[in-house]
Amino acid sequence: GAHGRRPPPHDASCAAGVDGHALLLTPFRLQNVPPPMCAACILDTPRLEPFVPQVPVHVAWDTVGGDATTDYLAVLFREEVHVWRIAYGVLGSRAKWAPERIAVLRVVPGAIQVALAVSDSITIGLLRPDGAEWVQGGDRGTLAFSTGGARRLVTMRETKALVVHGPDGSVVDVATSSPLPSLPSGP
């Protein structure tokens, strides 16, 4: 499973669990529905022919706050990424909420992880054993690792930058290929 990670007051504490090709969602700040039940179910699958339900490979979250809270969810399948918007409204109110698919992106098979950053635009990052790729507003870029592959792709909450943890422990900004500064070691 995966869950949103936003500090209060914009954290719906929504958890997502994969059950076959279904994605089960429960925003625990709004509803206390214990697993294996859920508050909402996304029966989502790529539109490949012949039709075979696909199991999600990975799920990523980002949250946008303001007066109301909205979660964005990227679901990675073998050849597609589906982006969903979940608008909760003002947390604590009794507003109705429902997931809404807002984008489908075809991708080359082989990605093992997806990352999502939402600001003025939506940025999707994909981690492959041989490097990372990102798409932002129609622009596509790549970052290759010659040292045997990256370990993890994450979104920096404050800056919305996608960063890759390299095999040597380095942390690299995907869009600029520049290493992030490290903390000084020892006295």
C-alpha positions in Angstrom: 0.0 0.0 0.0 0.9 3.7 -0.2 -0.3 6.8 1.5 -0.4 10.6 1.2 2.3 12.5 3.1 1.3 16.0 3.7 1.5 17.9 7.1 -1.8 19.1 8.7 -4.1 20.8 8.0 -3.9 19.4 4.4 -3.3 15.7 5.2 -6.3 13.5 4.4 -4.2 10.5 5.5 -5.5 8.6 2.5 -4.2 5.1 2.1 -4.2 3.1 -1.1 -4.0 -0.6 -1.3 -3.7 -2.8 -4.4 -6.2 -5.7 -4.6 -5.6 -7.4 -8.0 -6.2 -4.7 -10.6 -8.3 -2.6 -8.1 -6.9 0.3 -6.1 -8.7 0.7 -2.7 -8.7 4.2 -1.2 -9.5 5.3 2.3 -8.9 8.9 3.6 -8.6 8.1 7.3 -8.9 11.7 8.4 -12.5 11.7 6.9 -13.6 8.0 7.3 -12.4 5.2 9.4 -12.9 2.2 7.1 -10.6 -0.6 8.1 -8.8 -2.7 5.5 -9.6 -4.8 3.6 -12.7 -2.6 3.0 -12.3 0.8 1.5 -14.1 4.2 1.1 -13.6 4.2 -2.7 -12.4 1.7 -5.2 -10.7 2.6 -8.5 -11.2 -0.3 -10.9 -8.5 1.0 -13.3 -6.7 -0.8 -16.0 -4.9 0.2 -19.2 -6.8 0.1 -22.4 -4.6 -2.5 -24.1 -5.8 -5.0 -26.6 -6.6 -7.8 -26.0 -8.1 -6.6 -22.8 -6.4 -8.1 -19.8 -6.7 -6.4 -16.4 -3.3 -5.0 -15.4 -1.9 -5.0 -11.8 -0.4 -1.7 -10.7 3.4 -1.7 -10.4 3.7 1.3 -8.1 1.7 4.2 -6.7 2.9 7.8 -5.9 1.2 10.7 -4.2 1.3 14.5 -4.0 -1.0 16.9 -2.2 -2.0 20.5 -3.0 -3.4 22.6 -0.2 -4.9 26.0 0.1 -8.4 26.5 1.5 -9.2 23.0 0.3 -7.2 19.8 0.0 -6.6 17.8 -3.1 -4.5 14.6 -3.4 -3.0 13.6 -6.8 -2.3 9.9 -7.3 -0.1 8.4 -10.1 -0.6 4.7 -10.8 2.1 3.0 -12.8 1.1 0.1 -15.0 3.4 -1.8 -17.3 2.8 0.5 -20.3 0.8 3.4 -18.8 0.7 5.9 -16.0 -2.8 7.1 -14.9 -3.1 10.3 -12.9 -6.0 10.7 -10.5 -7.2 13.8 -8.7 -9.0 13.4 -5.4 -10.6 16.7 -4.2 -11.7 16.4 -0.6 -12.7 20.0 -0.2 -12.1 21.6 3.2 -11.0 18.8 5.6 -13.4 18.4 8.5 -16.4 19.4 6.4 -18.9 16.9 5.1 -18.1 17.5 1.5 -18.5 14.6 -0.9 -15.2 13.4 -2.5 -14.6 11.1 -5.5 -11.5 10.2 -7.5 -11.3 11.6 -11.0 -8.9 10.4 -13.7 -7.3 13.4 -15.3 -4.5 12.0 -17.5 -3.2 8.8 -19.1 0.4 8.7 -20.2 1.8 5.9 -22.4 5.3 4.8 -21.3 7.9 2.4 -22.4 7.7 -0.9 -20.4 10.3 -1.5 -17.7 9.7 1.3 -15.2 9.7 0.0 -11.6 8.7 3.2 -9.7 6.7 6.3 -10.4 7.0 9.7 -8.7 4.6 12.7 -8.9 5.0 16.4 -8.3 2.1 18.8 -8.7 2.6 22.6 -8.7 1.6 24.8 -11.7 1.9 21.7 -13.8 2.1 18.0 -13.3 5.5 16.2 -13.4 5.7 12.4 -13.7 9.0 10.7 -13.0 9.8 7.1 -13.8 12.6 5.0 -12.4 14.1 2.3 -14.6 16.9 -0.1 -13.7 19.1 1.9 -16.2 18.1 5.5 -15.2 15.2 7.9 -14.7 12.8 9.7 -17.0 10.4 12.5 -16.4 7.6 14.3 -18.3 6.5 17.8 -17.4 4.0 19.7 -19.5 4.8 17.6 -22.6 8.6 18.0 -22.2 10.4 14.7 -21.7 13.9 14.3 -20.3 16.1 11.5 -19.1 18.9 10.9 -16.6 21.0 7.8 -17.1 23.2 6.2 -14.4 26.4 4.6 -15.6 27.1 3.0 -12.3 24.5 0.3 -12.3 21.2 2.0 -11.7 19.4 4.2 -9.2 17.9 2.9 -6.0 14.9 5.2 -5.4 13.0 8.1 -7.0 11.2 10.6 -4.7 9.6 14.0 -4.8 11.0 16.8 -2.6 7.9 18.1 -0.8 9.0 21.7 -0.5 10.5 22.2 -4.0 8.5 19.7 -6.0 11.8 18.5 -7.5 12.2 14.8 -8.5 15.4 13.4 -7.0 17.1 10.0 -7.5 19.0 8.1 -4.8 22.0 6.8 -6.7 23.7 3.4 -6.1 26.7 5.2 -4.4 24.4 7.1 -1.9 24.3 10.3 -4.0 21.1 12.3 -4.4 20.6 13.9 -7.8 18.0 16.3 -9.1 16.5 14.5 -12.1 15.7 17.7 -14.2 19.2 19.2 -13.9 21.4 16.2 -13.4 23.0 18.1 -10.5 23.8 16.5 -7.2 22.1 18.0 -4.1 24.5 19.3 -1.5 25.4 16.9 1.2 25.6 17.6 4.9 29.2 18.1 6.2 30.5 15.0 7.9 32.0 15.0 11.4 33.4 17.9 13.4 
